[in-house]
Amino acid sequence: MTLIETVETFDVAIPTTGVTGTRVALPGRLQLPAPATGLVLFAHGSGSSRSSPRNEFVASTLHESWIGTLLFDLQIGRAHV
């Protein structure tokens, strides 16, 4: 079994309130190697996103050390939270 087969992936929505006071859900991806020894959060704003190749590479490198990752965007479309 390879490490990739032992990483579980979950699409998540983090509920919060935007700058205008409206309720929004921040889209994210939680990836947990089994067993995870820790968790690193990536909060992405303008100019980057959770699905950028660089961020996915960094996350996969952490998974090799049995560290889980939560990558999520602080921006939805053009709106900032």
C-alpha positions in Angstrom: 0.0 0.0 0.0 1.4 3.4 -0.9 1.0 6.6 1.1 -1.4 8.0 -1.5 -3.8 5.2 -0.8 -3.8 6.0 2.9 -4.7 9.7 2.5 -8.4 10.3 2.9 -9.8 13.4 1.2 -12.9 15.3 2.3 -14.5 18.4 0.6 -15.6 20.7 3.4 -17.5 24.0 3.8 -16.4 26.2 6.7 -19.4 28.4 7.8 -18.6 32.0 8.6 -20.0 35.5 8.2 -18.7 37.7 5.4 -17.8 41.4 5.6 -21.3 42.4 4.6 -22.8 40.3 7.5 -24.1 37.6 5.2 -23.6 33.9 6.0 -21.2 32.2 3.7 -19.4 28.9 3.5 -15.7 28.8 2.7 -14.8 25.9 0.4 -12.0 23.7 1.5 -10.3 20.3 1.2 -9.3 18.3 4.2 -6.7 15.5 3.6 -5.7 13.1 6.4 -3.1 10.5 6.2 -3.8 7.5 8.4 -2.7 8.0 11.1 -2.2 11.8 11.1 0.3 13.2 13.6 -0.8 16.8 13.1 -2.7 19.3 10.9 -1.5 22.3 8.9 -4.1 24.9 7.8 -3.6 26.8 4.5 -5.8 29.9 4.3 -5.7 31.3 0.7 -6.6 34.9 -0.2 -6.0 36.9 -3.3 -3.5 35.5 -5.9 -3.7 31.9 -4.7 -6.2 29.1 -4.2 -6.4 25.8 -2.5 -6.1 24.0 -5.9 -2.9 25.7 -7.1 -0.2 23.2 -8.1 2.3 24.7 -5.6 -0.1 24.4 -2.7 -1.0 20.9 -3.6 2.7 20.0 -3.8 3.4 21.4 -0.4 0.4 19.6 1.1 1.5 16.3 -0.5 5.0 16.7 0.9 3.4 17.1 4.4 1.3 14.0 3.9 4.6 12.0 3.4 5.4 13.0 7.0 1.9 11.9 8.2 0.7 15.5 8.6 -2.9 16.3 7.5 -3.8 19.4 5.7 -6.8 21.7 5.4 -6.6 24.0 2.4 -9.4 26.6 2.1 -10.1 29.8 0.3 -10.8 33.1 2.0 -12.3 34.5 -1.2 -15.5 33.4 -2.9 -15.7 34.6 -6.4 -14.8 38.3 -6.1 -16.0 38.6 -2.5 -13.6 38.6 0.4 -14.6 37.2 3.7 
